[in-house]
Amino acid sequence: MTRGPLADLDISRAWLVDPASGREGPGEIVVAGGILETVTWLDGADAAGIEDTGVVVAPGFIDLHAHFREPGNEDAETIATGLAAAAHGGFTTVCIMPNTTPALDEPSVLARIRDAAAASGSPVRLLALGAVSAGRAGEQLALLGELADAGVVGFSDDGSPVGSAALFRNALAYAGMLGLPIVDHPEDRTLTEGAEANDGLVATVLGLRGWPAAAEAAAAGRDLSLLADVLRDVPGARLHLTHLSTATSLDLVRRAKAAGLPVTCDVTPHHLALTDEWLAGARRWSWLAVAADGTTGDPWRDGVIEELPFDPSLRVNPPLRSPDDALACIAAVADGTADAIATDHAPHAEVDKAVEFGLAANGISGIETALGIVLAAIDAGQLTMMAAISALTTGPARVLGDGLPGAGPADGTDPVARVGLVEGAPADLVVFDRAERWHVSAESLASKGRNSPLLGRDLAGRVLLTVAGGRIAYEAPDA
């Protein structure tokens, strides 16, 4: 199938954001035959009236963490619908996790996924992580060497932590020799068995079993200690901690980076902006739940309950945390501790979500709403545009390194430079209008997963156009 028409664009008087060069401001771009021919930065009188509150052009986003469910659970999502959702959200590269059925623990499963991506006709790049353990059972290593040769960009048992410290240590060493990272879901399951919500006031009032922050921090600390140990013998070992959600675990990463450990991490849009008080029916963003004096709000006392409690779309792993933890996630993006904002897009069929809260499948369908959440944080002064777009582009590119298509020793191209607005390169960009809002509804989502707590809400930043590798991946109907 034709993978989207070649893009021909002439966008004038827009706000350009290019984290690769560290530059943003008024500008114009011309794309011809899919190639970004010219990037013109405007100043003086030519730039008058152009603000970052209107049409914005940025490099295409990279998602380090998404679940497209195929093979095995196509009722929730397929490769085709997942790629369509990614394009609608402004993403031009997506890394999918291996918790499929069967698990992505051997090259034949990767081949099936790639065939489905090719058949979809989408130009959005699909990358994949292979499983750390066979069947993601945590008992023996998967075929890491064969998976590396087949082209996975790292290894993870996401959906589950690698519980065995011995197996995890061996995986770090083996993957390090292959030049690939281990991506871990940090969770000490001895502390989370039967847990339903973040351990705190909201869980107590609602009668939900508490999920302590220590479960994440303990696992992250173990992983970092094992990384430091493995590095003595395997200098190429790398660790990426995904969907961190607590101030404590982020501080562990901050200190590990300061000590020189090769560790990276990501946070999700929902852990930036949503908190556990949403389970009670509140619908305010995280930064509105903390008073000017630093005290955390009480949704009942503050009178912000808008919806019924126990919305199963809010059940996610790790759980939505306290407002203080959410602000710590935002601070980690701002100071670079968090290398990336990754969606952890986790679509589910209605039968798996429309149940009692504690029985609902974990996950939020979030790849299409990520930009809107991030822009809400920017509008509130919590993040700068440059920091946010960096966490969606150059930050993930650094994590992927040579795993980013077209980057690395094969062509000598810096992967970070590849995600910039580079003249002469195939256009890879997203165009969105901050002045336009769009209504999140089942009908407006391309994903099969409707399990979003943002249904019925208006978000800023309507995506007008997504161009991947010079080809149009998404174009708004009236753009």
WOKA-V78160 format. One line per field, one symbol per residue. ss: DSSP state (~ for helix, > for strand, _ for the rest). phi: phi as a letter, one per 20 degrees, with the letter a starting at -180 (. if undefined). psi: psi as a letter, one per 20 degrees, with the letter a starting at -180 (. if undefined). Layout:
# WOKA-V78160
ss->???
phi->???
psi->???
This chain:
# WOKA-V78160
ss->_____>__>>>>>>>>>>____>>>>>>>>>>__>>>>>>>__~~~~_______>>>>>_>>>>>>>___________~~~~~~~~~~__>>>>>>__________~~~~~~~~~~~~~~____>>>>_>__>~~~____>__~~~~~~~___>>_________~~~~~~~~~~~~~~__>>>>____________>>__~~~~~~___>>__~~~~~~~~~~~~~~~~~~_______>>>_____~~~~~~~~~~~~____>>>>>_~~~~~__~~~~~_>___~~~_>_____>__~~~~__>______~~~________~~~~~~~~~~~~~____>>___>>___~~~~___~~~____>_____~~~~~~~~~~_____~~~~~~~~_~~~~~~~~~~____>____>_~~~~_______>__>>>>>>>>>>>__________________>>>>>>>>>>>__>>>>>____
phi->.fenffecccddlddeccffemcbqfabccdclndffccdedbmffegneceedfddcggfddebbcdmeeobffeadgffffffgffenedbcdeeeeecfffdbgfffffffffffffnfeffddcdeffdgmlemdbffffffffffofdrcbdgobfefefffffffgfffffemceeddefbeffddgmfcbgfrgffffemeffdfffffffffffgffffgffgfdcfefcccedkfccfffffffgffffenfeccbccegfffddcffffeofcefgfeecfgenfefcfffemdfdcffmfffefbcfffdfgfffffffffffenfefbddflgcfcfgfedecggfdfffpcfcfedgffffffffgemecegffffgfdcffgfffflfffgndogfcmefffffdeedfndgfcbcdcdffedceebgfeeeffedecfegndedfnffebccdlndfebcggdf
psi->qpmqqqpoqnoqlroponhhikqqaqaqqpppkipngqoppqrbhhipiorjjcppprqqqpoioqoiipqhlihhqrgghghggghhijpipppqrjlaorqmjqhhghhgghghgghhipipporqprqgqpjkikhqqamgghhghijqjaqqkqhqrnhphgggghgggghhhikqqpoqnopoiiijpiqhrpoagggghikqpqoqhhhghgggggghghghghhhhnhjpqpppqlqiqhghhhggghgghijqmqrrrqqhhighqriihhiiqkqqgiijprhjiqprohghikjohrqrkoiiipqorrparhhhghhgghhghjigohqophlomqqqhhihlrqgiiqqpqpojhiiggggghhhghjjhqqgggghgiiehghghghciippirahhjjpphghhjrnppiqppnrqpqohipqqporhhiphqiojmpijpiqpqrlpphpppokiqohppqhk.
